Structures are given as structure tokens and as C-alpha cells.
């Protein structure tokens, strides 16, 4: 009788809160839709469907498509008895929903069953939560999915027994099978062939993967959030761990999902709604311009340098004699005898050995046996020298969000053969050899979907289209072995391939190999040999070659100039080989715009082009 009475009373209390939620129309609240990741139907905006694929994320049978039903089921689950594992109770599994409903429904927090969410407490340590950071991993040209960088979320703790490497982080990525075919990887990534999930781990795992193995810098943007907002974000992050979405390389990627998570607590749009692509760096551009509670949303920025970056910094802090000692030891298979003696102090000798430790880790990446062998002699010598005080890594003055925004519109005015040619250019992403960039490989280019329309003969035509262009100069910073390699280039596109016929445009694929050398701090010289495949015709052979010599110089922070000389060769075809040169200039330092002046010339024609670029 007593049990029956209690059940009736509990049902009455539940019905009271369900009616209260219905009267407040909580099922229509944007926050509720955000927690369930509901997305409106394209044709019928009254219909929604959650983007999360896991059935157990929903408590109602139709919860994936019915916000009202899911809200009522969530309240019912909150009043269910707590079994032996309280972590399986709805108030622990869906802790963000629970806390939001407690704020919205008067008295709910006092009467609902209390469950000990020990797994959440162990993971988040909410009593020590201090702040939240967005982390930008710079672009990695070794993996198509990482060309444009990556975003992580980091939960910062003030637990005195933990270092920043032990703080929790949240990651989002596609579940790709091992040894996946690269072509299949690209196609599936573009068209939703993979599922993706949120995963967690201590920050050192991300530092190891991105900073140590892939040599990518990690830029940590600490956010100005209230304690309550930090908890809100952490609650929903917990709900998302292990949950699956359909992964789309261009749009619904790490940038989209991390922006979506942050939008829960920030009254601003961080992700594009209509734009068919999302870039990680764009989130940081948006965050940098937001005022939150009357303060900049970004509280502080810290660089976690890659293994390669740390080595460069230590090497550059050495004097000329120390650098000579480093080179000599490397060239003599890491035998240190006789090469440290010319150094005047034990401190300078120790600095050389410290730089060599980082060099070995960088130069022999992926070769653990070689690293151990090379380090053995260095370690024996280092143990004989005094301990050095820890040297702080100098923080940079420029940050990724200050670089040029990734997408571009450009207005062009050209003059060629006494003709004025207006044009417009659009590039979806990301940067070219003239673009000012921070957090990307220096003097490199990564372009996607770059199309130029020009008015010729009273009509607009596609002057050129590039689906993809990657150029990596692979510069050496130290001149030591293993520092740098060959410069390379790949490109896929459509444009005129001869000097005589600007109307004769063809599809093409290019690949190039060469060498680039840095001079001083602000310029490079390079030599490249490119091969090009294209359709063969009556006057055009299947293969052509282009030799290039060039230089790129930062004349001023607001003026970068590229001068290039080349020779196009059409062996065994009806077109004669010919030489050309071009001089391209970018003026301006703003991330939002620049002005460009270009000269392109062959023995037949000269074209001047003045353009204004707008970035977003």
C-alpha cells in the first residue's frame, strides 16, 4: 500500500512538471533544440531531425524527430528509480538536459531523485574547472583532411597536482578504417561516407599526435566565460562523447561541430549556415571579434610549439660557434668528443646538447631505434654538465586569427593588347604564395575551387579554374641535414595552356619538384620543374613541361612581391616552346582585404592586372 501510494505521488509530481514544461513551450526553445542537435528540414521548416545517429541518445521512441516527445520522456526518465549503477540514470547520462530543465522548471531540482554521477565527476572534476580553451592545430599537408587545420576543445583545471598536459580535451573526427585507399578516403569524406564521433583524452595525447608526430603547432585560445558557462559547456561535452554524426569533409567537420558546441553559451554565430564549407581558422576569426559580457571573448593566447618549432627556437638562440658545433656533431654521427671543447663554458656546451636532443627527435621522427642510438652518446655527455634553468619559450607577436581570412572575392581590371578586360575571381579557400599567414607553413599555397571569369569578345568566359593547388617550398631554417627537402607542387584545373590561343582551354593536372632556399629572413629563391598532363589534340601533345626560376620577398610587412621566369616546352607538338616572366605583388596587411598588381608577359603579349581582394 505504501509503495503504491508513493508511486502515485511520484506520478503526480512528474505530471505537474510535464504540464509546466508544456505550458512554457520548452519544446520550442532554441536551447533544447541545440542540446538535441535538431536540424530543420530543408523544405518543411516545421519538421526537425537530430543529426546524432545513436539511438540511445534519445529517450522517446520518436525523440529523433519530436522535440516535445523527447522533452516529456526526459522528465519521466529523471524521476525513474536509481539502480545500482547511478551513472546510467538519465540525470547523469544527459546532465546538460537535467541542469537546464532544473533552471526552467520551478522546484524540479528539489524533488527529483538525486544520483551520484561519479564517472562525470572523475572526468570533469567540476570543482577544479577553471576555464575553456579552443585549440587550433595548424595545417598538415601530409593528410588531405588536415590541410586546413583542426580544432580541439580543452577544459582547463586549477587542480594543483595536474599540469596543462593532464587537462581534459575533446576531439572530433571521422572514424576512418586503417589503410583506407586515399581516393576512397577523399570521395567518402566529401559525400558523407564516414561516421564521426566526439572523443576525449588528456591534452598530452593531442600534443603528442599533432605537435610531436605531425610537427604541427598548437595555438590555445583561452576564452572569457563565466563559471556557469564553463559548466554548461562541460555538461554538454559529456553528453556528446561517443556520439556519432555523419561526417562531411567540407562542411560538417571539426570546425562546424566545435562551433556548434560553443554557440550553446555564446550569443553569436560561429559557423556558416548557407556557406557549403567550414574552415577551422574561420572559427578563430569569428571568436576574435566577439564581445562577451562586455569583454573580449579571448582572454589569452598561448603557443604550444611543435617539436620542430622548439628545435628551431633553441638553435637560433645559439651563437655562431655553438651552431658550428651542432653541425659538426651531426656530420660526425653524433660523436661529441673534440667538438664541445672549443666552447668556453659548460653552460654553452649544455645548450648545444639540449638543441641536439630536439634535433634527433625531429630528424629521426618515426625511427625509435635510431633516436635511442643517437641519443645515447649525447646523454652520456650531458650528464657530465650542470643542470640549466628552464628557458621559457618566447611567445609570438602574430597569431593565426590575424592572418588573411580563407575565402576570397576579387575584382580585376586587366589591360592586354590595347584591350581592357574586366574580371571577377572567387576562391573558396585558403591562401596563396602572396597571402600573409600565421600558423601555416611559410611560403606555401593551398587553394581550393578558384575560378576567374573575364569579359572577352563581349561575353564572360571562364578564364581559369583550379579545383586544387598545393605548393610547399619545404624551406630549411637551419641548413642542417633533414631540415627541409624538395619543394613540390600539385594542381588540378582548367585554363588555356598555350600562348597563341586564349580561347583554347583544357583540363590539366600538374606536378612539380624543385628546391627553395631562404635568404635573410624575409625572402626565398627557388627553382622548379613542372610536368603537365592534358588532353592531346592536333597541335597539343599529351605532356608538356615548365621550368621556373623565382623569388618571393617581403619588401615591407604590407608588400610581398613574387618575380618568376619560366619556359614552357611542348615537345613533338605544333606549338613552339616559349619563355615568359611574371611579377606579382600584394599590398596590405589586413585580414579582410588587399590590393594586387600583376605583370604577365610573353614575347607576344603583355598583360597588366590591378585587383582588389575581399576576404571573409
KOLNU-660603 format. One line per field, with one value per residue (C-alpha): residue number from 1; residue in three letters; x, y, z. Coordinates in steps of 0.1 Angstrom, whole numbers, padded with zeros to 4 digits. Example, Ala and Ser with C-alpha at 12.3 -4.5 7.8 and 13.67 -1.06 7.14 Angstrom:
% KOLNU-660603
num	[1 2]
residu	[ALA SER]
east	[0123 0137]
north	[-0045 -0011]
up	[0078 0071]
This chain:
% KOLNU-660603
num	[1 2 3 4 5 6 7 8 9 10 11 12 13 14 15 16 17 18 19 20 21 22 23 24 25 26 27 28 29 30 31 32 33 34 35 36 37 38 39 40 41 42 43 44 45 46 47 48 49 50 51 52 53 54 55 56 57 58 59 60 61 62 63 64 65 66 67 68 69 70 71 72 73 74 75 76 77 78 79 80 81 82 83 84 85 86 87 88 89 90 91 92 93 94 95 96 97 98 99 100 101 102 103 104 105 106 107 108 109 110 111 112 113 114 115 116 117 118 119 120 121 122 123 124 125 126 127 128 129 130 131 132 133 134 135 136 137 138 139 140 141 142 143 144 145 146 147 148 149 150 151 152 153 154 155 156 157 158 159 160 161 162 163 164 165 166 167 168 169 170 171 172 173 174 175 176 177 178 179 180 181 182 183 184 185 186 187 188 189 190 191 192 193 194 195 196 197 198 199 200 201 202 203 204 205 206 207 208 209 210 211 212 213 214 215 216 217 218 219 220 221 222 223 224 225 226 227 228 229 230 231 232 233 234 235 236 237 238 239 240 241 242 243 244 245 246 247 248 249 250 251 252 253 254 255 256 257 258 259 260 261 262 263 264 265 266 267 268 269 270 271 272 273 274 275 276 277 278 279 280 281 282 283 284 285 286 287 288 289 290 291 292 293 294 295 296 297 298 299 300 301 302 303 304 305 306 307 308 309 310 311 312 313 314 315 316 317 318 319 320 321 322 323 324 325 326 327 328 329 330 331 332 333 334 335 336 337 338 339 340 341 342 343 344 345 346 347 348 349 350 351 352 353 354 355 356 357 358 359 360 361 362 363 364 365 366 367 368 369 370 371 372 373 374 375 376 377 378 379 380 381 382 383 384 385 386 387 388 389 390 391 392 393 394 395 396 397 398 399 400 401 402 403 404 405 406 407 408 409 410 411 412 413 414 415 416 417 418 419 420 421 422 423 424 425 426 427 428 429 430 431 432 433 434 435 436 437 438 439 440 441 442 443 444 445 446 447 448 449 450 451 452 453 454 455 456 457 458 459 460 461 462 463 464 465 466 467 468 469 470 471 472 473 474 475 476 477 478 479 480 481 482 483 484 485 486 487 488 489 490 491 492 493 494 495 496 497 498 499 500 501 502 503 504 505 506 507 508 509 510 511 512 513 514 515 516 517 518 519 520 521 522 523 524 525 526 527 528 529 530 531 532 533 534 535 536 537 538 539 540 541 542 543 544 545 546 547 548 549 550 551 552 553 554 555 556 557 558 559 560 561 562 563 564 565 566 567 568 569 570 571 572 573 574 575 576 577 578 579 580 581 582 583 584 585 586 587 588 589 590 591 592 593 594 595 596 597 598 599 600 601 602 603 604 605 606 607 608 609 610 611 612 613 614 615 616]
residu	[UNK UNK UNK UNK UNK UNK UNK UNK UNK UNK UNK UNK UNK UNK UNK UNK UNK UNK UNK UNK UNK UNK UNK UNK UNK UNK UNK UNK UNK UNK UNK UNK UNK UNK UNK UNK UNK UNK UNK UNK UNK UNK UNK UNK UNK UNK UNK UNK UNK UNK UNK UNK UNK UNK UNK UNK UNK UNK UNK UNK UNK UNK UNK UNK UNK UNK UNK UNK UNK UNK UNK UNK UNK UNK UNK UNK UNK UNK UNK UNK UNK UNK UNK UNK UNK UNK UNK UNK UNK UNK UNK UNK UNK UNK UNK UNK UNK UNK UNK UNK UNK UNK UNK UNK UNK UNK UNK UNK UNK UNK UNK UNK UNK UNK UNK UNK UNK UNK UNK UNK UNK UNK UNK UNK UNK UNK UNK UNK UNK UNK UNK UNK UNK UNK UNK UNK UNK UNK UNK UNK UNK UNK UNK UNK UNK UNK UNK UNK UNK UNK UNK UNK UNK UNK UNK UNK UNK UNK UNK UNK UNK UNK UNK UNK UNK UNK UNK UNK UNK UNK UNK UNK UNK UNK UNK UNK UNK UNK UNK UNK UNK UNK UNK UNK UNK UNK UNK UNK UNK UNK UNK UNK UNK UNK UNK UNK UNK UNK UNK UNK UNK UNK UNK UNK UNK UNK UNK UNK UNK UNK UNK UNK UNK UNK UNK UNK UNK UNK UNK UNK UNK UNK UNK UNK UNK UNK UNK UNK UNK UNK UNK UNK UNK UNK UNK UNK UNK UNK UNK UNK UNK UNK UNK UNK UNK UNK UNK UNK UNK UNK UNK UNK UNK UNK UNK UNK UNK UNK UNK UNK UNK UNK UNK UNK UNK UNK UNK UNK UNK UNK UNK UNK UNK UNK UNK UNK UNK UNK UNK UNK UNK UNK UNK UNK UNK UNK UNK UNK UNK UNK UNK UNK UNK UNK UNK UNK UNK UNK UNK UNK UNK UNK UNK UNK UNK UNK UNK UNK UNK UNK UNK UNK UNK UNK UNK UNK UNK UNK UNK UNK UNK UNK UNK UNK UNK UNK UNK UNK UNK UNK UNK UNK UNK UNK UNK UNK UNK UNK UNK UNK UNK UNK UNK UNK UNK UNK UNK UNK UNK UNK UNK UNK UNK UNK UNK UNK UNK UNK UNK UNK UNK UNK UNK UNK UNK UNK UNK UNK UNK UNK UNK UNK UNK UNK UNK UNK UNK UNK UNK UNK UNK UNK UNK UNK UNK UNK UNK UNK UNK UNK UNK UNK UNK UNK UNK UNK UNK UNK UNK UNK UNK UNK UNK UNK UNK UNK UNK UNK UNK UNK UNK UNK UNK UNK UNK UNK UNK UNK UNK UNK UNK UNK UNK UNK UNK UNK UNK UNK UNK UNK UNK UNK UNK UNK UNK UNK UNK UNK UNK UNK UNK UNK UNK UNK UNK UNK UNK UNK UNK UNK UNK UNK UNK UNK UNK UNK UNK UNK UNK UNK UNK UNK UNK UNK UNK UNK UNK UNK UNK UNK UNK UNK UNK UNK UNK UNK UNK UNK UNK UNK UNK UNK UNK UNK UNK UNK UNK UNK UNK UNK UNK UNK UNK UNK UNK UNK UNK UNK UNK UNK UNK UNK UNK UNK UNK UNK UNK UNK UNK UNK UNK UNK UNK UNK UNK UNK UNK UNK UNK UNK UNK UNK UNK UNK UNK UNK UNK UNK UNK UNK UNK UNK UNK UNK UNK UNK UNK UNK UNK UNK UNK UNK UNK UNK UNK UNK UNK UNK UNK UNK UNK UNK UNK UNK UNK UNK UNK UNK UNK UNK UNK UNK UNK UNK UNK UNK UNK UNK UNK UNK UNK UNK UNK UNK UNK UNK UNK UNK UNK UNK UNK UNK UNK UNK UNK UNK UNK UNK UNK UNK UNK UNK UNK UNK UNK UNK UNK UNK UNK UNK UNK UNK UNK UNK UNK UNK UNK UNK UNK UNK UNK UNK UNK UNK UNK UNK]
east	[0000 0028 0047 0016 0009 0045 0043 0010 0026 0056 0035 0015 0047 0060 0028 0030 0064 0054 0024 0046 0071 0043 0027 0062 0066 0101 0100 0103 0132 0163 0185 0165 0169 0206 0211 0193 0211 0179 0182 0152 0140 0151 0116 0094 0109 0083 0099 0132 0155 0185 0220 0230 0228 0229 0195 0204 0208 0170 0147 0114 0108 0103 0127 0149 0122 0099 0113 0081 0080 0118 0113 0085 0104 0135 0114 0099 0134 0146 0120 0129 0143 0181 0196 0229 0249 0237 0258 0232 0204 0191 0202 0238 0238 0221 0234 0231 0194 0189 0205 0187 0153 0161 0166 0134 0110 0104 0110 0123 0158 0144 0122 0138 0158 0195 0220 0258 0274 0308 0320 0313 0329 0360 0363 0355 0365 0339 0353 0385 0372 0388 0382 0377 0401 0397 0429 0439 0463 0480 0476 0492 0500 0505 0468 0440 0416 0441 0452 0431 0440 0420 0401 0401 0383 0404 0390 0414 0418 0432 0439 0474 0486 0479 0499 0482 0491 0468 0438 0409 0403 0375 0382 0360 0369 0359 0362 0384 0395 0432 0449 0420 0425 0433 0409 0381 0390 0385 0353 0337 0348 0332 0299 0292 0307 0320 0306 0324 0324 0334 0363 0381 0416 0442 0457 0491 0477 0468 0501 0518 0498 0498 0529 0553 0544 0529 0550 0520 0519 0490 0476 0455 0428 0416 0380 0364 0335 0317 0319 0283 0291 0321 0299 0272 0297 0313 0279 0270 0305 0300 0267 0284 0313 0310 0280 0281 0273 0276 0310 0314 0349 0339 0311 0301 0336 0355 0351 0313 0308 0331 0315 0281 0291 0304 0273 0254 0267 0277 0251 0268 0271 0304 0296 0283 0247 0244 0281 0289 0322 0335 0371 0387 0406 0373 0360 0390 0385 0349 0358 0384 0358 0332 0325 0311 0297 0314 0348 0367 0358 0395 0412 0447 0465 0494 0515 0524 0552 0558 0589 0603 0595 0611 0643 0644 0640 0668 0691 0685 0694 0728 0758 0777 0804 0777 0758 0791 0795 0759 0766 0800 0785 0756 0781 0802 0774 0768 0802 0807 0843 0865 0835 0824 0859 0861 0831 0842 0818 0799 0767 0772 0782 0749 0729 0744 0735 0699 0695 0708 0683 0654 0671 0673 0636 0627 0652 0645 0608 0592 0626 0627 0658 0677 0666 0678 0711 0718 0708 0730 0762 0745 0731 0764 0780 0750 0752 0787 0774 0754 0716 0703 0675 0643 0641 0606 0596 0591 0555 0550 0535 0513 0486 0465 0434 0453 0461 0441 0407 0403 0377 0380 0362 0384 0376 0401 0409 0434 0450 0463 0470 0452 0422 0406 0394 0373 0371 0360 0376 0363 0384 0367 0399 0426 0458 0484 0521 0514 0490 0501 0497 0505 0502 0508 0540 0559 0559 0533 0500 0468 0439 0406 0379 0395 0376 0382 0356 0367 0348 0363 0347 0316 0310 0321 0341 0359 0394 0407 0395 0416 0400 0431 0465 0492 0527 0551 0586 0599 0624 0654 0656 0690 0707 0713 0706 0669 0658 0639 0635 0623 0599 0568 0535 0503 0474 0442 0423 0411 0426 0444 0477 0493 0503 0486 0451 0435 0402 0416 0412 0419 0416 0451 0469 0503 0530 0563 0595 0624 0643 0638 0664 0658 0679 0679 0647 0621 0627 0633 0647 0635 0638 0610 0604 0567 0552 0517 0491 0463 0442 0461 0449 0460 0485 0489 0507 0496 0526 0543 0569 0575 0608 0606 0631 0617 0620 0595 0604 0587 0598 0576 0551 0524 0542 0551 0565 0570 0591 0592 0608 0598 0600 0571 0581 0557 0578 0566 0536 0525 0533 0567 0584 0584 0597 0577 0580 0556 0558 0530 0526 0503 0498 0481 0482 0445 0430 0399 0414 0444 0453 0473 0493 0505 0525 0524 0544 0555 0572 0537 0518 0520 0491 0488 0462 0451 0428 0410 0405 0380 0383 0359]
north	[0000 0024 0017 0022 0055 0066 0057 0076 0106 0105 0102 0132 0152 0141 0151 0185 0192 0178 0202 0231 0223 0222 0254 0271 0256 0244 0220 0250 0266 0270 0258 0225 0221 0228 0201 0175 0187 0191 0204 0218 0201 0219 0221 0220 0241 0228 0194 0186 0157 0152 0150 0125 0089 0069 0055 0056 0094 0096 0086 0087 0063 0092 0115 0119 0139 0150 0176 0176 0139 0138 0165 0146 0114 0131 0144 0109 0093 0118 0105 0068 0049 0048 0014 0000 0020 0055 0066 0050 0072 0098 0127 0115 0104 0137 0160 0192 0185 0179 0211 0232 0218 0224 0261 0263 0243 0257 0232 0204 0204 0199 0169 0148 0117 0126 0104 0103 0109 0095 0090 0126 0138 0118 0130 0167 0174 0203 0216 0224 0236 0270 0279 0265 0269 0264 0250 0254 0228 0243 0228 0195 0188 0151 0144 0158 0160 0182 0206 0233 0228 0213 0224 0209 0219 0220 0220 0239 0228 0246 0213 0219 0183 0185 0201 0216 0183 0164 0187 0170 0178 0170 0160 0154 0134 0108 0071 0060 0024 0017 0016 0032 0039 0076 0080 0063 0084 0117 0106 0092 0123 0146 0128 0115 0080 0081 0085 0108 0109 0130 0115 0127 0123 0142 0171 0154 0128 0156 0173 0140 0134 0169 0185 0156 0133 0156 0186 0210 0240 0241 0276 0277 0305 0307 0320 0346 0326 0326 0297 0288 0289 0267 0241 0243 0236 0208 0192 0190 0179 0149 0141 0141 0118 0087 0101 0097 0121 0118 0133 0157 0169 0203 0213 0192 0187 0196 0234 0230 0208 0227 0260 0244 0234 0268 0285 0269 0296 0325 0347 0348 0327 0309 0285 0292 0283 0287 0285 0249 0247 0254 0262 0257 0291 0309 0300 0318 0348 0350 0344 0372 0398 0389 0409 0387 0402 0435 0419 0403 0367 0358 0360 0349 0331 0306 0288 0251 0248 0216 0195 0211 0247 0240 0228 0259 0282 0265 0265 0302 0311 0296 0317 0311 0289 0268 0263 0252 0226 0213 0209 0192 0167 0158 0153 0130 0107 0124 0118 0147 0143 0173 0193 0207 0217 0249 0263 0285 0273 0243 0262 0267 0230 0220 0243 0226 0192 0203 0215 0182 0163 0182 0178 0140 0138 0159 0145 0108 0111 0076 0058 0050 0028 0055 0081 0059 0052 0088 0100 0075 0094 0128 0117 0105 0138 0158 0140 0155 0190 0212 0215 0245 0266 0261 0286 0299 0296 0331 0337 0351 0386 0373 0348 0326 0347 0378 0361 0366 0351 0320 0328 0355 0376 0396 0424 0426 0452 0440 0456 0434 0441 0475 0459 0465 0432 0433 0402 0387 0359 0337 0313 0292 0286 0291 0310 0315 0324 0361 0358 0369 0338 0329 0293 0278 0266 0296 0304 0278 0278 0258 0267 0251 0259 0290 0304 0336 0350 0376 0396 0387 0393 0408 0378 0365 0333 0310 0324 0297 0273 0254 0227 0223 0238 0229 0244 0237 0253 0230 0256 0249 0271 0258 0243 0211 0176 0165 0201 0207 0187 0192 0219 0204 0213 0196 0213 0203 0227 0241 0270 0280 0261 0279 0315 0317 0307 0322 0306 0271 0259 0224 0203 0196 0180 0194 0181 0198 0193 0216 0234 0266 0284 0311 0343 0366 0364 0378 0361 0329 0319 0287 0266 0242 0218 0211 0184 0187 0162 0174 0161 0156 0173 0181 0207 0198 0167 0148 0161 0194 0208 0241 0252 0280 0303 0327 0347 0358 0388 0406 0441 0455 0440 0453 0444 0409 0405 0375 0376 0344 0335 0304 0283 0262 0233 0214 0185 0169 0192 0220 0246 0262 0264 0299 0319 0342 0361 0374 0399 0397 0420 0420 0453 0454 0438 0435 0400 0414 0429 0435 0451 0433 0444 0419 0418 0387 0388 0366 0375 0381 0400 0418 0420 0443 0434 0455 0438 0443 0413 0410 0381 0365]
up	[0000 0010 -0022 -0043 -0026 -0033 -0069 -0073 -0056 -0078 -0109 -0098 -0093 -0127 -0144 -0127 -0142 -0176 -0177 -0166 -0194 -0219 -0207 -0210 -0245 -0237 -0266 -0289 -0270 -0292 -0264 -0262 -0300 -0297 -0269 -0291 -0323 -0342 -0377 -0397 -0428 -0459 -0474 -0443 -0415 -0391 -0392 -0375 -0373 -0350 -0366 -0339 -0352 -0319 -0309 -0272 -0273 -0274 -0246 -0266 -0295 -0318 -0300 -0330 -0348 -0320 -0295 -0274 -0270 -0261 -0235 -0218 -0219 -0204 -0175 -0170 -0170 -0144 -0120 -0125 -0096 -0094 -0098 -0086 -0113 -0108 -0138 -0161 -0148 -0172 -0150 -0153 -0190 -0200 -0174 -0196 -0202 -0165 -0153 -0180 -0170 -0134 -0142 -0163 -0140 -0106 -0078 -0101 -0085 -0050 -0057 -0085 -0074 -0068 -0084 -0079 -0113 -0104 -0139 -0149 -0116 -0123 -0159 -0155 -0118 -0118 -0085 -0103 -0136 -0143 -0180 -0215 -0245 -0282 -0297 -0333 -0348 -0378 -0412 -0420 -0457 -0450 -0448 -0470 -0441 -0422 -0449 -0433 -0397 -0368 -0337 -0302 -0270 -0238 -0203 -0181 -0145 -0114 -0097 -0082 -0088 -0126 -0154 -0185 -0204 -0180 -0186 -0204 -0241 -0265 -0301 -0332 -0362 -0387 -0380 -0409 -0413 -0412 -0446 -0463 -0500 -0505 -0533 -0514 -0484 -0503 -0520 -0488 -0469 -0494 -0497 -0461 -0463 -0428 -0393 -0369 -0332 -0302 -0282 -0251 -0236 -0216 -0236 -0238 -0262 -0286 -0280 -0289 -0320 -0335 -0320 -0318 -0346 -0372 -0363 -0360 -0337 -0313 -0306 -0274 -0272 -0236 -0235 -0212 -0199 -0165 -0142 -0151 -0188 -0183 -0166 -0192 -0219 -0200 -0193 -0230 -0239 -0216 -0234 -0268 -0260 -0282 -0301 -0339 -0367 -0405 -0414 -0443 -0450 -0464 -0441 -0411 -0398 -0367 -0372 -0376 -0346 -0322 -0333 -0327 -0292 -0283 -0297 -0268 -0245 -0268 -0284 -0318 -0349 -0353 -0381 -0416 -0423 -0461 -0470 -0482 -0464 -0429 -0421 -0386 -0389 -0396 -0361 -0346 -0368 -0356 -0319 -0321 -0329 -0302 -0271 -0243 -0211 -0221 -0225 -0254 -0257 -0260 -0226 -0236 -0264 -0259 -0284 -0277 -0302 -0322 -0318 -0350 -0338 -0304 -0321 -0344 -0314 -0294 -0325 -0332 -0296 -0300 -0311 -0343 -0326 -0309 -0342 -0358 -0330 -0336 -0373 -0367 -0342 -0366 -0395 -0373 -0364 -0330 -0316 -0293 -0284 -0295 -0308 -0274 -0263 -0282 -0263 -0235 -0208 -0196 -0199 -0237 -0241 -0223 -0246 -0277 -0263 -0255 -0290 -0304 -0283 -0300 -0334 -0331 -0321 -0352 -0378 -0370 -0364 -0366 -0361 -0324 -0326 -0344 -0319 -0290 -0306 -0314 -0280 -0261 -0266 -0262 -0229 -0215 -0223 -0209 -0175 -0171 -0174 -0149 -0150 -0169 -0156 -0177 -0205 -0213 -0250 -0263 -0274 -0309 -0317 -0345 -0342 -0366 -0363 -0376 -0409 -0440 -0439 -0460 -0487 -0513 -0538 -0562 -0587 -0616 -0642 -0669 -0699 -0727 -0764 -0762 -0747 -0713 -0697 -0666 -0645 -0612 -0592 -0565 -0543 -0517 -0497 -0485 -0492 -0519 -0521 -0516 -0487 -0453 -0430 -0394 -0383 -0417 -0435 -0446 -0484 -0492 -0511 -0505 -0529 -0535 -0560 -0575 -0606 -0626 -0650 -0676 -0702 -0736 -0770 -0755 -0732 -0699 -0701 -0675 -0679 -0655 -0629 -0603 -0583 -0561 -0559 -0533 -0532 -0504 -0506 -0478 -0466 -0444 -0413 -0401 -0431 -0412 -0427 -0425 -0421 -0454 -0485 -0520 -0529 -0546 -0562 -0574 -0592 -0610 -0632 -0665 -0685 -0717 -0719 -0749 -0756 -0791 -0782 -0751 -0761 -0763 -0727 -0714 -0683 -0668 -0639 -0628 -0605 -0598 -0579 -0571 -0544 -0524 -0504 -0478 -0480 -0450 -0430 -0455 -0488 -0508 -0542 -0559 -0590 -0601 -0629 -0635 -0656 -0670 -0683 -0705 -0734 -0766 -0798 -0833 -0821 -0784 -0771 -0740 -0719 -0716 -0692 -0674 -0659 -0634 -0615 -0590 -0558 -0532 -0510 -0481 -0490 -0463 -0439 -0462 -0495 -0507 -0542 -0564 -0596 -0617 -0650 -0669 -0701 -0715 -0736 -0760 -0773 -0805 -0809 -0832 -0806 -0802 -0768 -0754 -0724 -0701 -0669 -0643 -0615 -0588 -0558 -0528 -0509 -0475 -0441 -0433 -0428 -0447 -0479 -0501 -0534 -0561 -0591 -0616 -0648 -0670 -0703 -0731 -0764 -0779 -0753 -0720 -0695 -0665 -0639 -0609 -0585 -0552 -0530 -0502 -0477 -0454]
